[in-house]
Amino acid sequence: MKKIEVVAAIIVKEKKVFATQRGYGEFKDGWEFPGGKIELGESSEEALVREIREELDVDIKVGRLLETVEYDYPRFHLTMHCFICELLSEEIILKEHEDAKWLAEEELDSVDWLPADVSLIDKIFA
């Protein structure tokens, strides 16, 4: 089975978390935490800063590792390193996503999360 290793940003601000809706690919329209693949020679933190700049045109400060999720999709195994992050600039520009929302803890179940992201929901505000 193909293996993919990615990083994800759990961006938290004023007791809300930032969620993005995929605008492309096999999981189009599913909700996820933004991020992407780690390139050769990059640390997880470096990859996350680069990916968020590419996807959202914003700078972040990468904080603690919340969890590493291991998930088997039908066609590949995903290893996703998920970090708590904070914004260093305010204006987010969606470059690859269809939509985005700031969700309070009680709103986290209001979107259709991708399977690998679901396991993080109960841990963000714990």
Residue frames as qw, qx, qy, qz and C-alpha x, y, z in Angstrom:
[[0.000, 0.890, 0.456, 0.000, 0.00, 0.00, 0.00],
 [0.352, 0.592, -0.033, 0.724, 1.24, 3.48, -0.88],
 [0.472, -0.592, -0.425, 0.497, 2.30, 5.60, 2.13],
 [0.171, 0.728, 0.123, 0.652, 1.84, 9.36, 2.34],
 [0.483, -0.429, -0.434, 0.629, 3.27, 11.52, 5.12],
 [0.058, 0.710, 0.259, 0.652, 1.76, 14.96, 5.67],
 [0.209, -0.160, -0.501, 0.824, 1.50, 17.76, 8.20],
 [0.153, -0.711, -0.568, -0.385, -1.64, 19.59, 9.32],
 [0.100, 0.211, -0.310, 0.922, -2.15, 22.92, 11.09],
 [0.292, -0.675, -0.674, 0.066, -4.69, 23.11, 13.88],
 [0.168, 0.331, -0.056, 0.927, -4.95, 26.91, 13.83],
 [0.336, -0.652, -0.651, 0.196, -6.61, 28.15, 17.01],
 [0.111, 0.248, -0.051, 0.961, -7.72, 31.73, 17.66],
 [0.385, -0.168, 0.228, -0.878, -10.08, 33.04, 20.34],
 [0.503, 0.010, 0.784, -0.362, -11.35, 29.54, 21.22],
 [0.788, 0.503, 0.114, -0.336, -12.11, 28.73, 17.58],
 [0.569, -0.252, 0.670, 0.405, -10.33, 26.42, 15.16],
 [0.364, 0.574, -0.330, -0.655, -9.80, 26.99, 11.43],
 [0.664, 0.146, 0.732, 0.048, -11.25, 24.36, 9.07],
 [0.206, 0.476, -0.453, -0.725, -10.91, 24.26, 5.29],
 [0.805, 0.335, 0.414, -0.261, -13.00, 22.59, 2.59],
 [0.475, -0.186, 0.665, 0.545, -11.09, 20.81, -0.16],
 [0.457, 0.648, -0.009, -0.609, -11.64, 22.25, -3.61],
 [0.529, 0.544, -0.584, -0.288, -10.03, 19.48, -5.65],
 [0.136, 0.360, -0.919, 0.087, -9.12, 15.81, -5.87],
 [0.408, -0.174, -0.892, -0.087, -10.56, 12.58, -4.59],
 [0.275, -0.481, -0.699, 0.453, -11.81, 14.15, -1.37],
 [0.005, -0.301, -0.197, -0.933, -13.24, 17.34, -2.89],
 [0.470, -0.559, -0.248, -0.637, -15.78, 19.08, -0.59],
 [0.757, -0.407, -0.462, 0.220, -14.56, 17.25, 2.53],
 [0.213, -0.928, 0.150, -0.267, -13.44, 19.36, 5.49],
 [0.859, 0.005, -0.262, 0.440, -9.90, 19.15, 6.82],
 [0.392, -0.826, 0.094, 0.394, -7.20, 20.93, 8.72],
 [0.538, 0.820, -0.194, -0.027, -4.95, 22.70, 6.19],
 [0.510, -0.595, 0.583, 0.215, -1.48, 21.40, 5.42],
 [0.768, 0.560, -0.234, -0.203, 0.23, 19.10, 2.98],
 [0.959, 0.087, -0.130, 0.236, 3.12, 16.84, 2.08],
 [0.480, -0.760, 0.310, 0.311, 6.57, 17.09, 3.60],
 [0.663, 0.704, -0.253, 0.015, 9.22, 17.67, 0.92],
 [0.886, 0.043, -0.229, 0.400, 12.61, 15.97, 0.96],
 [0.477, 0.216, -0.281, 0.804, 14.92, 17.59, 3.50],
 [0.286, -0.554, -0.006, -0.782, 12.18, 19.51, 5.31],
 [0.006, 0.056, 0.830, -0.555, 11.27, 19.14, 8.96],
 [0.032, -0.602, -0.796, -0.045, 7.58, 18.75, 9.76],
 [0.113, -0.757, -0.294, 0.573, 7.50, 22.32, 11.07],
 [0.096, -0.389, 0.421, 0.814, 9.20, 23.75, 7.96],
 [0.024, 0.253, 0.846, 0.470, 6.77, 21.87, 5.71],
 [0.064, -0.700, -0.686, 0.190, 3.80, 23.20, 7.65],
 [0.088, -0.676, -0.027, 0.731, 4.94, 26.83, 7.45],
 [0.043, -0.207, 0.634, 0.744, 5.51, 26.45, 3.68],
 [0.007, -0.386, -0.883, -0.268, 2.22, 24.65, 3.01],
 [0.047, -0.750, -0.550, 0.365, 0.14, 27.17, 4.96],
 [0.058, -0.573, 0.195, 0.794, 1.84, 30.06, 3.17],
 [0.010, -0.037, 0.775, 0.631, 1.10, 28.35, -0.20],
 [0.091, -0.467, -0.866, -0.155, -2.52, 27.44, 0.62],
 [0.207, -0.814, -0.522, 0.149, -3.68, 30.39, 2.75],
 [0.346, 0.649, -0.016, 0.677, -1.13, 33.17, 2.04],
 [0.484, -0.808, 0.079, -0.328, -0.58, 33.57, 5.78],
 [0.365, 0.437, -0.719, 0.400, 2.29, 33.01, 8.21],
 [0.801, -0.506, -0.214, -0.237, 1.92, 30.79, 11.26],
 [0.119, -0.592, 0.722, -0.338, 3.82, 29.94, 14.40],
 [0.768, -0.035, -0.622, -0.149, 4.02, 26.16, 14.79],
 [0.486, -0.579, 0.436, -0.489, 3.40, 25.06, 18.37],
 [0.430, -0.295, 0.836, -0.171, 3.20, 21.66, 20.02],
 [0.321, 0.040, -0.860, -0.395, 2.47, 18.39, 18.25],
 [0.672, -0.161, 0.209, -0.692, -1.13, 17.51, 19.12],
 [0.818, -0.022, 0.561, -0.125, -1.04, 14.03, 17.62],
 [0.123, 0.360, -0.763, -0.523, 0.27, 11.91, 14.78],
 [0.784, 0.216, 0.303, -0.497, -2.69, 10.25, 13.07],
 [0.100, -0.201, 0.906, 0.359, -2.25, 6.94, 11.23],
 [0.642, 0.364, 0.358, -0.572, -5.16, 6.22, 8.90],
 [0.330, -0.005, 0.845, 0.421, -5.77, 3.65, 6.16],
 [0.533, 0.469, -0.035, -0.704, -7.67, 5.08, 3.21],
 [0.916, 0.263, 0.272, -0.134, -8.70, 2.58, 0.50],
 [0.768, 0.597, -0.075, 0.219, -5.72, 3.44, -1.75],
 [0.432, 0.532, -0.434, 0.585, -3.04, 4.64, 0.66],
 [0.615, -0.535, -0.452, 0.363, -1.86, 4.80, 4.27],
 [0.073, 0.835, -0.010, 0.545, -1.74, 8.32, 5.71],
 [0.584, -0.360, -0.393, 0.613, 0.62, 9.49, 8.46],
 [0.038, 0.800, 0.203, 0.563, -0.46, 13.00, 9.49],
 [0.461, -0.187, -0.436, 0.750, 1.52, 15.05, 12.02],
 [0.132, -0.806, -0.430, -0.384, -0.91, 17.59, 13.51],
 [0.417, -0.040, -0.343, 0.841, 0.41, 20.70, 15.23],
 [0.102, -0.864, -0.429, 0.243, -1.36, 23.40, 17.23],
 [0.454, 0.224, 0.189, 0.842, -0.56, 26.68, 15.43],
 [0.002, -0.789, -0.359, 0.498, -1.25, 30.38, 15.73],
 [0.488, 0.764, 0.260, 0.334, -1.58, 33.02, 13.04],
 [0.482, -0.344, -0.014, 0.806, 1.18, 35.60, 12.70],
 [0.086, 0.052, -0.276, -0.956, -0.82, 37.64, 10.20],
 [0.429, 0.265, 0.543, -0.672, -4.56, 38.23, 9.98],
 [0.628, 0.459, -0.099, -0.621, -5.76, 38.10, 6.39],
 [0.545, -0.058, 0.827, 0.126, -6.27, 34.56, 5.11],
 [0.511, 0.480, -0.321, -0.636, -6.60, 34.11, 1.35],
 [0.815, 0.049, 0.570, -0.095, -7.93, 30.73, 0.18],
 [0.183, 0.594, -0.595, -0.509, -5.74, 29.66, -2.74],
 [0.220, 0.145, -0.935, -0.236, -6.64, 25.97, -2.95],
 [0.071, 0.285, 0.885, -0.361, -9.75, 25.53, -0.83],
 [0.085, -0.535, -0.661, -0.519, -13.41, 25.97, -1.70],
 [0.420, -0.772, -0.160, -0.450, -14.42, 27.36, 1.68],
 [0.433, 0.113, -0.651, 0.613, -13.19, 27.86, 5.23],
 [0.501, -0.723, -0.268, -0.393, -14.75, 28.45, 8.64],
 [0.044, 0.375, -0.672, 0.637, -13.72, 29.34, 12.17],
 [0.685, -0.357, -0.563, -0.294, -15.48, 26.76, 14.35],
 [0.391, -0.552, 0.485, -0.555, -16.11, 26.98, 18.08],
 [0.132, -0.206, 0.954, -0.172, -15.90, 23.75, 20.08],
 [0.519, 0.308, 0.664, -0.441, -19.66, 23.19, 19.90],
 [0.602, 0.645, -0.076, -0.465, -19.60, 23.70, 16.11],
 [0.131, -0.504, 0.808, 0.276, -16.89, 21.15, 15.29],
 [0.425, 0.178, 0.887, 0.018, -19.48, 18.52, 14.34],
 [0.443, 0.686, 0.261, -0.515, -21.21, 20.90, 11.91],
 [0.411, 0.660, -0.484, -0.401, -18.95, 20.05, 8.94],
 [0.990, 0.119, 0.030, -0.071, -18.26, 16.77, 7.13],
 [0.271, -0.759, 0.574, 0.147, -14.64, 16.06, 8.19],
 [0.654, 0.421, -0.619, -0.110, -12.38, 13.79, 6.18],
 [0.904, -0.289, -0.311, -0.045, -11.93, 10.43, 7.97],
 [0.686, 0.092, -0.382, 0.612, -8.34, 11.02, 9.13],
 [0.028, 0.419, -0.187, 0.888, -9.25, 14.42, 10.62],
 [0.637, -0.526, -0.352, -0.440, -12.25, 13.16, 12.63],
 [0.780, -0.289, -0.455, 0.319, -10.11, 11.63, 15.39],
 [0.369, 0.162, -0.243, 0.882, -8.64, 15.05, 16.22],
 [0.266, -0.628, -0.310, -0.662, -11.95, 16.77, 16.97],
 [0.697, -0.653, -0.284, -0.082, -12.24, 15.65, 20.59],
 [0.766, -0.215, -0.154, 0.586, -8.58, 16.41, 21.34],
 [0.313, 0.574, 0.076, 0.753, -8.32, 20.05, 20.22],
 [0.281, -0.670, 0.083, -0.683, -10.05, 21.65, 23.20],
 [0.840, -0.349, -0.412, 0.051, -9.33, 18.84, 25.69]]
